[in-house]
Amino acid sequence: MLWVKALHLIAMVCWFAGIFYLPRLFVYHAACEDQPGRDRFKIMERKLYRGITTPSMVATVIFGVWLISYNTAGYLSQGWLHAKLSLIVLLIIYHFYCGHLVRVFRDDRNTRSHVFYRWFNEIPVFILVAVIILATVRPF
């Protein structure tokens, strides 16, 4: 079980690294004014999303489900886990919305400013803080 927990945490750290960096790329991409720079950001965004962030999300979910499977009834009876899983669902939605934005930038259809993406970039920070508190403190 400890190996599964370690793999879950490693995958989660990798997922969040991508989830934090990808919107930062959107900030720079939205502010970029030259075509070679925009083309470079398109490549970076695609590789980060498809090569690191999405596989890490899948691994995080797989190892998380595996951990819950060790004591399904016990875990699912605890309120903190329901709150954590709700936040994970929101993070997965955020993740797929980032994928949508990768395609928007790829197709040169972005209409939002770098300021929007600066604020958008903060959302996963709040989710991470709440998930860590829920998983370690287990307040309810």
N, C-alpha and C positions, 0 to 999 in steps of 0.2 A: 504494500500500500504506500509506503514512503517513496518508492521509486516513481509510482504513478503521480503522487503529489509533487515531487520534484519536477517531473516532466510537465505537469500542468502549470507550475509556476514559471518554468523556463519558457514555455510556449506563450504564456500570458505576458511575460516581459517583452518578448519579441513582437507580439501583437501590438502592445501599447507603444513600443518604439515606432512601429509603422504608423499607427493611428495618430501619434503625436507629430511625426515628421511629414506625413502626406499633406495635411492641411497647411503646414508651413510652406511646403512647395507651392501650394495653391496661392498663398500670399505673394510669393516672389513671382510666380507665373503671371498673376493678374497685374502686377506692377511692371512686368517686362515690356519693353518697347521695341525690341529688335527681333526679327524672325529667327536668326540662329539661336538666340536665347530661348525663345518660345519652343522651338523644336527640341532643344536640349531638355527643357522641363517636361515635355510630353514623354520623352523616353524615360526620364527618371521616375515620373509618376507611374507610368505603366509597369516598369520593372519593380518598383517598390510595392505597388498594390498587388500585382499578380505573383511576384516571386517571393515576397517576404510576408506581407501583411495578411493576405488571404490564407496561405498555408498555415501561418501561425494561429489565425483565428480557428481554423478547422481543428488543429491539434489541441488548442485550448479547450474547445467544446468536447472533443473526444475524451481527453483525459479528465475533464470535469464530470462528464457523464459516468465515466469509469469509476471515479471516486465516489459518486453518489450511489453507484450500484453495490458498493460494499455494505451499505446499510440504508437502503432506499426508504423503508418505512420510518426509520429513525430520523433521517435527514429531512424528509418531506413533511414531518410533523413540526419542524422548527420554523418559526416566523422569519428569522433572519435570512434563511436560505431562500424563502419565497421573495423577499425584498431583493436579495442579491441576484436571483435569476431574472427578476423583472428588469433590473438595471442592465444585466447582460443582454437581454432582448433589445433594450434601447441601444446598447452599444453595437449590437449586430446590425440594427437598422442604420445607425450612423455609419458603420463600416460600408454597407452596401450603397448608401447615399454618396460616400466618398468615391466608390466605384463609378457611380453615375457622373460625378463631377470629373473624374478622369476622362470619361468619354466626352463630356461637354468641352473640356479643354482640348482634347484630341481633335475634335471637329471644329475648333475655333468658334464656339458658340457661347463662350462665357460673357455675361453681361454684368457681373458683380465686380465690385472694387476690391482691392487688397484689404481694405478696412473690414469688409464683411468677413473675409476669410480669417482675419486676425481674431475676430470674435468667435467665429465657427471653430477655430482651433482650440478654444478653451473648454468646450463641452466635455471631451473625454477626461479632462483633469478632474472635474467634479464627480464623474462616474467612478473613476479610479479611487478617489479618496473614500467615497461612500462604500464601494465594494470591499476595500481593504478593512475599513472599520467594521463592516458587517461580518466579514469572514474571521476577523481576529477577536473582536470584542464580543460579538454575538449578543447584542443588546436585548434581544427578545426572541 
